[in-house]
Amino acid sequence: MARIELDAVTKQFPDGTTAVRSLDLAVGDGELLVLVGPSGCGKTTALRMIAGLEEVSSGTISIDGETVNDVEPRHRDIAMVFQSYALYPHLSVYDNMAFSLKYRGGVAKAEIKRRVADAARILELEPYLQRKPRQLSGGQRQRVAMGRAIVRQPRAFLMDEPLSNLDAKLRVQMRAEIAQLQRSLGTTTIYVTHDQTEAMTLGTRVAVISAGQAQQIAAPQELYRRPANLFVAGFIGSPPMNLIDARLERSGVAPGGAGGRLGGDGPLVVFGQHRLPVSPEVMRGHPALEQYLGADIVLGLRPEHLNDAALVPAGSSWPVLELPIRLREELGSEVHIHAAIGSAAHVGDGGADDLRSLATIVAKMDPRTKIAEGETAVIAVDAGEIQFFDRATGASIRR
Amino acid sequence: MAPIQLRRKSTKWGLLPIMAIVAVVMLYPFWYIVDNAFRSQGQFDRQAGHSLSGWRQLFASLPVGGQLLNSTVVCVAAIAIILIVSTTAGFAFAKLRYRGSGMIFLLVVSALMVPLQSILFPEFVNLANVHLTSSYAGAVLVYAALGTPFATFLMATYYRGISDELIEAAVMDGLGYERTFLQIAIPLSLPAIATITVLQFIQIWDDLLVGLFFLPTSQRTITAGLATLSTGRTTSVPALMAGSLISAIPAIVVYLIFQRHLVKGLTLGMGK
């Protein structure tokens, strides 16, 4: 087991592309840290630098306090599981798993046999030890790749999207198996994926990477409930958080019209024709909001915090929005309602203005809802869960 | 579905006569050699009767065994050099990142376009200057130089088809690039190696020009030796046919041994 630290690590390729920018990471002993981000964000490059397969342009990578920038991959005592599994096609499953121990030397034949047998038992690969990789299914190949890493008993595992070649059902099964295996072995693991569900379910902590930089490193629930910025808010969660360009105004006008039903003198979030009152509790929870009174902000609403007003328990004080319904998606255990919000949709820096007219917010509702496509529905908002972001910097407005 | 299957079937049957004609055209010369190798000159002239006269004449005129050995030595040595250079260079071009790799590869590949005839005299002068024209070494080096560009091109193409992750996995497993090459790349590239072996064997074994130019009489290859049988008016066709038959057999044997890999190797890079 090992503690892995990245200190201001940057990777610039000869063509000038900067894949990783001043990345700081600290992975604790026995921890499973997931690097998640969209394609091309630099997460795999970061992993490859830790493995020693890419040179570090600047900064330091250390394992157990020892700087390994110039240490060859084979001397880092790290095992890697690749996206394509990278099994040696000319060798049997047994030889694939024993390969490293055989060629590194220093391990007796009987010990190699014992370790391979142990790994094969854990991974349920015993019947396949004499087969070649081409005779195995995708899930079995993935297990062999894991087995090859396990038998080495390395200081750390690096996993580069190891489940991305599996079908959805097998991916869920293998995800659980990897999580259990990592916990039982207690080996420090860095896991790269672009799938946020995989990241959230696997990681002790998750580092969200974008444009080569860590946007936020936190436990899954922390990432979900308190995203540090607009990128994390939009990336984590499925469906993603609804982001709306709004303005925080001091209440002088009683809310009404197309907006809220509630009265009061507290601040209001205003977007388009809609107004949402911000309760004193929310203001107390976000003291920094005071500075944004009269300023443009971005409002964040998780789909599960929007509900059919008819299904909200009587007596609850959820403000409501009246929105035209564009689409109703039945998912069995829940229903996704897509409601148009038009020009208020936050489309980000790269977003074109004409996208706004197509924009909808998504509400995750109980399947009992009667809301139908084409109608204008009354949607209640759990105001206590609203997130606020600085429009200019994208940072979360908290304290 | 049915029309496609029907079309496939009719295409298959339509191709059969064409393939049969091609087979006859290709096999007839071989039959001609076999048939006339077992005649005397008189029987050849009359195209009637068979005997071992041509064989007796061949063995009386040429040191066939020695020349077959010479051909084998030259072939094996040249192919060994070609394989060593092309596998290592191909791996370096395909899998190692270094400055100028693309340009060097282009230079190597451009050597494919240089015809043997154009470099024959300069090469002879070069090798004569270092006293390599009176032994196997001269011919071996020329064959190796001529065969290496194509072989390197083929190997580089083959290695490019092997996933980078496989090589990196071996590096992570504790092998350096040298042992990764030996333990992973070489076993995986056996089809390409077989292809190069067969193609180069046939080319070198059948070559006449280099054998005549660069080898002394005592070390002549069988092909160069057969050429000396034809001396103006006194050519014995049955002896020549018998020699041709003997000389063709090793190439056929090598082809038959490697043909499964050869087909695999020739279709390299044609898709997944």
Boltz contact constraints between the chains, C-beta under 6 A:
constraints:
  - contact:
      token1: [A, 53]
      token2: [B, 168]
      max_distance: 6.0
  - contact:
      token1: [A, 73]
      token2: [B, 171]
      max_distance: 6.0
  - contact:
      token1: [A, 73]
      token2: [B, 172]
      max_distance: 6.0
  - contact:
      token1: [A, 74]
      token2: [B, 174]
      max_distance: 6.0
  - contact:
      token1: [A, 80]
      token2: [B, 172]
      max_distance: 6.0
  - contact:
      token1: [A, 82]
      token2: [B, 165]
      max_distance: 6.0
  - contact:
      token1: [A, 82]
      token2: [B, 169]
      max_distance: 6.0
  - contact:
      token1: [A, 84]
      token2: [B, 163]
      max_distance: 6.0
  - contact:
      token1: [A, 84]
      token2: [B, 165]
      max_distance: 6.0
  - contact:
      token1: [A, 86]
      token2: [B, 165]
      max_distance: 6.0
  - contact:
      token1: [A, 86]
      token2: [B, 166]
      max_distance: 6.0
  - contact:
      token1: [A, 86]
      token2: [B, 169]
      max_distance: 6.0
  - contact:
      token1: [A, 90]
      token2: [B, 187]
      max_distance: 6.0
  - contact:
      token1: [A, 99]
      token2: [B, 173]
      max_distance: 6.0
  - contact:
      token1: [A, 100]
      token2: [B, 173]
      max_distance: 6.0
  - contact:
      token1: [A, 100]
      token2: [B, 174]
      max_distance: 6.0
  - contact:
      token1: [A, 103]
      token2: [B, 174]
      max_distance: 6.0
  - contact:
      token1: [A, 103]
      token2: [B, 175]
      max_distance: 6.0
  - contact:
      token1: [A, 104]
      token2: [B, 174]
      max_distance: 6.0
